[in-house]
């Protein structure tokens, strides 16, 4: 299974660049492993760069944690 980094997670969650979002989708299509560090960094980026609220970030993390692949 492939591991994803913060950039891939941010592209998947924010959809702020169509080309990169599509590439990220292809990368995780067959499943992906997310490290604790990548998850923490993604939460920080969503908060500090994208202005997402704690509730929005918690919802995204919950989805990531309950998704098997």
ABEGO torsion letter per residue (X at the ends): XBBBBAAAAAAAAAGABAAAAAAAAAAAAAEBBBBAAAAAAAAAAAAAAAGBBAAAAAAAAAAAAABAX
